[in-house]
């Protein structure tokens, strides 16, 4: 694996990651393996992978329980680990989503107390 893109995504998962420069691989079942061996962040998570070009593979990041983790990314074919990226994937803390602001108006000079939800 020559590179991965992007190299980061939210801890909730769902980021499309492309493993570039994989080359020719024979096998039926492609799997991306995200993992860490650190004491506070040990674990492995798996994601189905698929070809997107003759040399590139895509997978969707699984959820990771520790935001801020840097994890390895490798590729398995039919259950055998065959390649690993030299780059780590960084799981960042999810950005809060503002669903509503109340009130949606206020004094032009400021001072209005608002509620974010």
C-alpha positions as CSV (number, residue, x, y, z in Angstrom):
1,X,0.0,0.0,0.0
2,X,1.7,3.2,-1.2
3,X,-0.7,5.7,0.5
4,X,-4.2,6.1,1.9
5,X,-6.6,9.0,1.4
6,X,-7.9,10.6,3.5
7,X,-5.7,9.9,6.5
8,X,-8.3,10.9,9.0
9,X,-12.0,10.7,9.8
10,X,-14.5,10.9,12.7
11,X,-14.6,8.3,15.4
12,X,-18.2,7.5,14.4
13,X,-16.7,5.9,11.3
14,X,-18.3,6.2,7.8
15,X,-15.3,7.7,6.0
16,X,-14.5,6.3,2.5
17,X,-10.8,5.5,2.6
18,X,-8.9,4.6,-0.6
19,X,-5.8,2.4,-0.3
20,X,-3.7,3.4,-3.3
21,X,-1.0,1.4,-5.1
22,X,-2.1,-2.0,-4.0
23,X,-1.3,-3.8,-7.2
24,X,-2.6,-7.2,-8.5
25,X,-4.2,-9.4,-5.9
26,X,-6.0,-12.6,-6.4
27,X,-8.7,-13.6,-3.9
28,X,-12.4,-13.4,-3.2
29,X,-12.7,-11.6,0.1
30,X,-11.0,-8.2,0.6
31,X,-11.0,-6.8,4.1
32,X,-9.5,-3.6,5.5
33,X,-8.1,-4.0,9.0
34,X,-7.9,-1.0,11.3
35,X,-5.9,-1.7,14.5
36,X,-3.9,-0.5,17.4
37,X,-1.6,-2.2,19.9
38,X,-1.3,0.6,22.4
39,X,-2.3,-0.1,26.0
40,X,-5.1,2.5,26.1
41,X,-6.3,1.9,22.6
42,X,-5.8,-1.8,21.8
43,X,-8.2,-3.4,19.4
44,X,-9.0,-4.3,15.8
45,X,-11.9,-3.4,13.5
46,X,-12.7,-4.8,10.1
47,X,-14.4,-3.3,7.0
48,X,-15.3,-4.9,3.7
49,X,-13.1,-3.6,0.9
50,X,-13.7,-3.3,-2.8
51,X,-11.7,-2.5,-5.9
52,X,-12.2,1.0,-7.3
53,X,-9.5,0.8,-10.0
54,X,-6.8,-1.7,-11.0
55,X,-4.5,-0.5,-8.2
56,X,-6.8,1.1,-5.6
57,X,-9.1,-0.4,-3.0
58,X,-11.9,1.4,-1.0
59,X,-13.3,0.7,2.4
60,X,-15.5,2.5,4.8
61,X,-14.0,3.2,8.2
62,X,-15.7,1.4,11.1
63,X,-16.5,3.2,14.4
64,X,-13.6,3.6,16.8
65,X,-14.2,3.9,20.5
66,X,-11.3,6.2,21.3
67,X,-11.4,9.6,19.5
68,X,-7.9,10.9,18.8
69,X,-6.5,7.4,18.1
70,X,-3.9,6.8,15.4
71,X,-4.4,3.3,14.0
72,X,-2.7,1.1,11.5
73,X,-4.4,0.1,8.3
74,X,-3.8,-3.1,6.5
75,X,-5.4,-5.3,3.9
76,X,-6.4,-9.0,4.2
77,X,-7.3,-11.2,1.3
78,X,-9.3,-14.4,2.1
79,X,-8.3,-14.0,5.8
80,X,-4.6,-13.5,5.3
81,X,-2.9,-10.1,6.0
82,X,-1.0,-9.3,2.8
83,X,-0.2,-5.6,3.0
84,X,0.0,-2.7,5.4
85,X,0.1,1.1,5.0
86,X,3.1,3.0,6.3
87,X,0.6,5.8,7.1
88,X,-1.6,5.7,10.2
89,X,-5.3,6.6,10.1
90,X,-6.3,9.2,12.6
91,X,-9.8,9.1,14.2
92,X,-10.8,12.5,15.4
93,X,-13.4,13.7,17.9
94,X,-16.7,14.1,16.2
95,X,-17.8,17.7,15.5
96,X,-21.0,18.6,17.3
97,X,-23.9,19.3,15.0
98,X,-26.2,22.3,15.8
99,X,-29.8,21.2,15.0
100,X,-31.5,24.5,16.1
101,X,-30.9,27.9,17.5
102,X,-33.5,29.6,19.7
103,X,-34.4,32.4,19.3
104,X,-33.4,32.9,15.7
105,X,-33.4,36.7,16.1
106,X,-32.1,39.2,18.7
107,X,-31.1,42.8,19.4
108,X,-28.6,44.3,17.0
109,X,-26.4,45.4,19.9
110,X,-26.1,41.9,21.3
111,X,-27.1,40.6,24.7
112,X,-29.7,38.0,23.5
113,X,-29.3,34.7,25.3
114,X,-29.7,31.8,22.9
115,X,-30.1,28.1,23.2
116,X,-28.2,25.7,20.9
117,X,-29.6,22.3,20.3
